[in-house]
Amino acid sequence: MSLDARLAALERELARLKARQEIWHTITRYARGIDEHRPQELEAIFTEDAVLQTHPWNPRPLVGKALVLKAFRNYQRAFHNPRRFITNEQIEVRDDGTATGYANWFVVQASEGQSYCGWGSYDWEFRYQDGQWKISKMVVTVDCMTTLERGWAMLQERVLPFPPRSTPS
C-alpha cells in the first residue's frame, strides 16, 4: 500500500473516531439537558425534522423539533430530580454524514412523592448538520418503570431462569 493510500485510510479512520466522540458528546448533552432542565441544550441537539417515539407510552411518532421538545417538557413536569445513566452504546458512522446509535439507559426519579426507577434502550439516528452531530430520530423503549413500593422483583415473571448446566460426560 502506498504512503498516500495509507495516509488517506488513516485520515478516514480518524474522521470516524472523531465523529463517534462527537456523537457521544451529543448523547451526553441530551442526558444532561433532560435531567437538569436545560431547554437550550435540548434545542441545540435536535434537527428541525426530528422524530421521537416512546414505547409503550407513546408509540405514535412525534415529528418536528417543536413536538419533540414539548414531549420533553411534559416528561420534566411529570418526573422530578431524574438522573439517567447511559451505557453499552453502539455508534455506527456512515460516510454520508449520518449515523445510528443504540444504548441502554437506567433512570432514578420522583413523581407525586414516589421514587421511581426504570430502564430500557435508546435507538438513535444522527445527522451532521451546521457543524455538529444532531439527533434526527430517537426511539425510547421503556422496559420497566416502577415505584420503590411496587419494586422490580416482578421481573422474575418476565425473565426465565438461566438454563441449568449440563453435567460433563
C-alpha positions as CSV (number, residue, x, y, z in Angstrom):
1,M,0.0,0.0,0.0
2,S,1.4,3.4,-1.0
3,L,2.1,6.1,1.5
4,D,-0.8,8.2,0.1
5,A,-3.2,5.3,0.4
6,R,-2.1,4.6,3.9
7,L,-2.4,8.3,4.9
8,A,-5.9,8.5,3.3
9,A,-7.0,5.4,5.2
10,L,-5.7,6.9,8.4
11,E,-7.5,10.2,7.8
12,R,-10.8,8.4,7.2
13,E,-10.4,6.3,10.4
14,L,-9.5,9.5,12.4
15,A,-12.6,11.2,11.0
16,R,-14.8,8.3,12.1
17,L,-13.3,8.2,15.6
18,K,-13.8,12.0,15.9
19,A,-17.4,11.6,14.7
20,R,-18.1,8.8,17.2
21,Q,-16.7,11.0,20.0
22,E,-18.8,14.0,18.9
23,I,-21.9,11.8,18.7
24,W,-21.3,10.5,22.2
25,H,-21.0,14.2,23.3
26,T,-24.4,14.8,21.7
27,I,-25.8,11.9,23.7
28,T,-24.4,13.2,27.0
29,R,-25.8,16.7,26.2
30,Y,-29.2,15.1,25.8
31,A,-28.9,13.3,29.2
32,R,-27.8,16.5,31.0
33,G,-30.3,18.6,29.1
34,I,-33.2,16.4,30.1
35,D,-32.1,15.7,33.7
36,E,-31.0,19.3,34.5
37,H,-33.9,21.1,32.7
38,R,-31.6,22.8,30.1
39,P,-34.0,23.6,27.2
40,Q,-31.4,25.4,25.2
41,E,-29.2,22.3,25.3
42,L,-32.0,20.1,24.0
43,E,-33.0,22.6,21.3
44,A,-29.4,22.7,20.0
45,I,-29.0,18.9,19.5
46,F,-32.2,18.0,17.5
47,T,-32.8,18.6,13.8
48,E,-35.8,20.6,12.8
49,D,-37.4,17.4,11.4
50,A,-36.6,15.3,14.4
51,V,-38.8,12.2,15.3
52,L,-39.4,10.9,18.8
53,Q,-41.2,7.7,19.8
54,T,-41.6,6.3,23.2
55,H,-42.6,2.6,23.5
56,P,-45.0,1.7,25.1
57,W,-46.1,5.1,26.4
58,N,-46.5,6.8,23.1
59,P,-45.8,4.6,20.1
60,R,-47.0,7.1,17.6
61,P,-44.1,9.2,16.3
62,L,-43.9,12.8,17.2
63,V,-42.5,14.6,14.2
64,G,-40.7,18.0,14.3
65,K,-38.4,19.6,16.9
66,A,-41.3,21.6,18.5
67,L,-43.3,18.5,19.3
68,V,-40.1,16.6,20.5
69,L,-39.2,19.5,22.9
70,K,-42.8,19.7,24.1
71,A,-42.7,15.9,24.9
72,F,-39.5,16.5,26.9
73,R,-41.2,19.4,28.8
74,N,-44.1,17.1,29.6
75,Y,-41.7,14.5,30.9
76,Q,-39.9,17.1,33.0
77,R,-43.3,18.2,34.6
78,A,-44.2,14.5,35.4
79,F,-40.8,13.4,36.8
80,H,-38.6,15.3,39.1
81,N,-34.9,15.0,40.1
82,P,-34.0,12.5,37.4
83,R,-30.6,11.0,36.9
84,R,-30.1,8.8,33.9
85,F,-27.2,6.6,33.2
86,I,-26.5,5.6,29.6
87,T,-24.3,2.6,28.8
88,N,-23.5,-0.1,26.2
89,E,-23.5,2.4,23.4
90,Q,-23.0,1.3,19.9
91,I,-22.4,4.0,17.3
92,E,-22.1,3.4,13.5
93,V,-20.9,6.4,11.5
94,R,-21.6,6.4,7.7
95,D,-19.7,8.3,5.1
96,D,-22.8,10.3,4.1
97,G,-22.9,12.4,7.3
98,T,-25.4,10.2,9.1
99,A,-25.0,7.7,11.9
100,T,-27.1,5.3,14.0
101,G,-26.8,4.5,17.7
102,Y,-28.0,2.2,20.4
103,A,-27.6,2.3,24.1
104,N,-29.2,1.1,27.3
105,W,-30.4,3.5,29.9
106,F,-31.3,3.4,33.6
107,V,-33.0,6.3,35.4
108,V,-34.0,7.1,39.0
109,Q,-36.5,9.9,39.5
110,A,-39.6,11.0,41.5
111,S,-43.2,11.7,40.8
112,E,-46.0,12.7,43.2
113,G,-44.0,11.8,46.2
114,Q,-43.0,8.4,44.9
115,S,-39.5,7.2,43.9
116,Y,-39.3,5.6,40.5
117,C,-36.6,3.6,38.8
118,G,-36.7,2.4,35.2
119,W,-34.6,1.1,32.4
120,G,-34.8,0.4,28.7
121,S,-33.0,1.3,25.5
122,Y,-32.4,4.1,23.0
123,D,-32.2,3.8,19.2
124,W,-31.0,6.9,17.5
125,E,-30.4,8.3,14.1
126,F,-28.0,11.2,13.8
127,R,-27.2,13.8,11.1
128,Y,-24.2,16.0,10.8
129,Q,-25.7,19.5,10.3
130,D,-24.5,23.0,10.9
131,G,-21.1,21.8,12.0
132,Q,-22.3,19.4,14.7
133,W,-24.0,16.0,15.1
134,K,-27.7,16.3,15.9
135,I,-30.3,13.7,16.7
136,S,-32.8,13.2,13.8
137,K,-34.7,10.3,15.3
138,M,-34.9,8.9,18.8
139,V,-36.8,5.8,19.8
140,V,-37.1,5.3,23.6
141,T,-38.1,1.8,24.7
142,V,-39.2,1.6,28.4
143,D,-38.7,-2.0,29.6
144,C,-39.5,-1.2,33.2
145,M,-40.7,1.9,35.1
146,T,-41.8,1.2,38.6
147,T,-42.0,2.7,42.1
148,L,-39.9,1.5,45.0
149,E,-43.1,0.4,46.8
150,R,-44.0,-1.9,43.9
151,G,-40.4,-3.0,43.4
152,W,-38.8,-4.5,40.4
153,A,-38.8,-8.1,41.6
154,M,-41.8,-8.8,39.4
155,L,-39.3,-9.2,36.6
156,Q,-38.9,-12.8,37.8
157,E,-42.2,-13.4,36.0
158,R,-40.9,-11.9,32.8
159,V,-37.4,-13.4,32.7
160,L,-36.9,-17.1,32.6
161,P,-34.3,-18.7,34.9
162,F,-30.8,-19.3,33.4
163,P,-30.7,-22.8,31.9
164,P,-29.1,-25.5,34.2
165,R,-25.6,-26.6,33.4
166,S,-25.3,-30.0,31.8
167,T,-23.1,-32.5,33.6
168,P,-19.9,-33.1,31.7
169,S,-19.8,-36.6,30.2
